């Protein structure tokens, strides 16, 4: 199958297993920290479009990467900055991918009404939202389908899950169209 999708965003969690002095980290550029409104510090790496939410416990949430390599590159930059302010991080941390968002184009128009009536796992109310929501059975993956043939896939934790889900999607809609 030709690749009909592109990864738009990966959300990952990381535990550094050490306390992070957020007030100290706030002195670095591209940070926002207002503990009265939110307990985490926002650390942006604008050159690679990755953002971290950093918590004092050493837990991180990373968004914006389009590959695990993007996340690892961002982590090495973050660790370098942490070392600059005297935070020593153990080498036992790991990246856990929580969600991958991908977009794609099926390159054909979709009759969303026909799909909604033919597939049980769908929700479609065009008066509220122009897309059809299709939740894969026995999966955490959800698609948004649009009449233009464009799709958005969310809920996958790895690329092979996206590819399998797209095959299921295509099989389901091909039976109904």
C-alpha positions in Angstrom: 0.0 0.0 0.0 1.3 3.4 -0.9 1.8 5.7 2.0 -1.3 7.9 2.1 -0.6 9.6 5.5 1.9 11.9 7.2 2.7 12.0 10.9 1.7 15.5 12.2 2.4 15.2 15.9 3.7 12.7 18.5 2.9 13.0 22.2 5.4 11.3 24.5 5.9 11.0 28.2 9.3 10.8 29.8 10.4 10.3 33.4 13.9 11.6 34.3 13.7 10.0 37.7 15.1 13.2 39.4 13.6 16.4 40.7 13.8 19.4 38.4 14.1 22.9 39.9 11.6 24.7 37.8 12.4 28.2 39.1 16.0 27.7 38.1 15.0 26.3 34.7 12.7 29.3 34.1 15.9 31.4 33.6 16.5 29.7 30.3 15.2 31.2 27.0 11.9 30.0 25.6 10.4 29.0 28.9 7.1 30.0 30.6 6.4 29.2 34.2 3.5 30.5 36.2 2.9 28.0 39.1 -0.2 29.8 40.2 -1.9 28.9 37.0 -0.2 25.6 36.0 2.2 23.4 38.0 4.5 22.7 35.0 7.0 24.7 33.1 6.6 25.1 29.3 9.9 24.7 27.5 9.9 25.4 23.7 12.5 24.4 21.2 11.3 26.6 18.3 14.0 25.5 15.8 12.7 21.9 15.9 9.0 22.7 16.8 9.0 20.6 19.9 7.5 21.7 23.3 8.0 20.1 26.7 5.8 20.4 29.7 8.3 19.9 32.6 7.1 19.1 36.1 9.2 19.4 39.3 8.9 15.6 39.8 11.0 15.0 36.7 8.1 13.9 34.6 7.9 15.4 31.1 5.3 15.6 28.3 6.8 16.2 24.8 4.7 17.4 21.9 5.3 18.6 18.3 7.8 15.9 17.2 7.0 14.1 14.0 9.3 11.1 14.7 11.0 9.5 17.6 14.3 11.0 16.2 12.7 14.5 16.6 11.9 13.6 20.3 15.4 12.2 21.0 17.0 15.3 19.4 14.9 17.6 21.5 15.7 15.5 24.6 19.4 15.9 24.0 19.0 19.7 23.8 16.9 19.8 26.9 19.4 17.6 28.8 22.2 19.9 27.7 20.3 22.9 29.1 19.5 21.1 32.4 23.2 20.3 32.8 24.0 24.0 32.3 21.9 24.9 35.4 23.3 22.0 37.4 20.6 19.3 37.1 22.2 15.9 36.7 20.0 13.5 34.8 20.5 9.7 35.0 20.8 7.9 31.7 18.0 5.5 32.6 15.1 7.6 31.2 13.1 6.4 28.3 10.5 7.9 25.9 7.0 6.4 26.0 4.9 7.3 23.0 1.3 8.1 24.1 -0.3 9.2 20.9 0.5 9.7 17.3 -1.7 12.0 15.1 -1.5 11.5 11.4 -3.3 13.1 8.5 -3.9 11.7 5.0 -5.8 11.9 1.8 -7.7 8.9 0.3 -7.7 10.8 -3.0 -11.4 10.3 -3.6 -14.6 11.9 -2.3 -16.4 10.1 0.5 -20.1 9.8 0.9 -20.2 10.3 4.7 -24.0 9.6 4.9 -23.5 6.2 3.3 -20.6 5.4 5.6 -22.5 6.5 8.7 -25.4 4.3 7.9 -23.3 1.4 6.8 -20.7 1.2 9.6 -21.8 0.9 13.2 -18.7 2.5 14.8 -19.4 5.9 13.4 -20.8 9.2 14.6 -21.9 11.8 12.1 -23.8 15.0 12.7 -23.0 17.4 9.9 -25.0 20.2 11.5 -22.4 20.2 14.4 -19.2 19.1 12.6 -18.5 18.4 9.0 -16.5 15.3 9.6 -17.5 11.7 10.4 -15.9 10.1 13.5 -15.0 6.4 13.0 -13.7 4.5 16.1 -12.0 1.3 15.2 -13.5 -1.7 17.1 -11.2 -3.1 19.8 -8.7 -0.3 19.3 -7.9 3.2 20.7 -7.6 4.5 17.2 -10.1 7.1 15.9 -10.4 8.6 12.5 -12.0 11.8 11.3 -13.3 11.4 7.7 -14.2 14.3 5.5 -16.2 14.3 2.3 -13.1 15.5 0.4 -11.4 12.2 1.2 -9.1 13.8 3.8 -8.6 11.9 7.0 -7.1 12.4 10.5 -6.0 9.4 12.6 -5.4 9.7 16.3 -4.8 7.2 19.2 -1.9 5.1 17.7 1.2 4.4 19.7 3.4 3.3 16.7 3.4 3.6 12.9 2.4 0.0 12.3 -0.8 0.6 14.2 -1.6 3.5 11.9 -0.9 1.4 8.8 -3.1 -1.5 10.1 -5.8 1.0 11.0 -5.8 2.5 7.6 -6.2 -0.9 6.0 -9.2 -1.6 8.2 -10.6 1.8 7.4 -10.2 1.3 3.6 -11.7 -2.2 3.8 -14.7 -1.0 5.8 -15.5 2.0 3.5 -14.8 0.0 0.3 -17.6 -2.5 1.4 -20.0 0.4 1.9 -19.3 2.6 -1.1 
